[in-house]
């Protein structure tokens, strides 16, 4: 019963996260990435402030947490699907025995069909969550590259310019 309660809760959370439809997921991903993409491109062109870099770090932390949660959910769904398949096979084997009474055999067949249906439902959810995981991986990769790009223009060039100029002039004077 406890696992079932957890599964029901995760179904609820997945429904809220995914928006219960592919169109809602597309709308969510385009809404969450489009403004950020244009804002990130603009920050790259003008140089990112410390607040922008901090915002990107927060976004990266959120994406990493979401990735961990989705990975755990994928593993749980995979294990649950395999367990349902094993139970269905056991019920089918029980129904296949010749010495079993007809009503017991019918119950075993019904249970096997129900378990196969449950395994298929879990498999479908597994693939849906895997797709979400791929999207989060892409988002995380993009955020990481945005952090790298935002860090370079704002902090890297100023210290390198005076250092390289002084080392060049000192090396040219020693030659």
C-alpha angles and dihedrals in degrees: 000000000000093000090048091053090050091048091050091050092048090049088054093048093046089050091053093045097045095040091234094270142060091239091055090048091051090047091048094049094046092045093049097043105035099063091040091049094053092043092048092049090051091049090050091053094048100033123260123264124222089258091054091049091048090050090052091049090053090049090050091051091050092049092048091051091048090049091053091050093048092047090053090048092049091052092048093049092048092051092045092050092050091048092051090050091050091050091048090052090050092050091047090052090050091051091048095061114109097218095058117109118247097249091048089048091050091049091049092050091048090050091048091052091048091051092049089051091049091049090052091050090050091047090052092050089047091058092045092053090045088056090051089050091054089051091050090049090053091047091049092049091050093048091049092051090046090052091050092048093045092049096050103056096042102045111012105060101050097056093042096051098060092039094050092045093051093045090048093050092045092049092047091049091050091051 
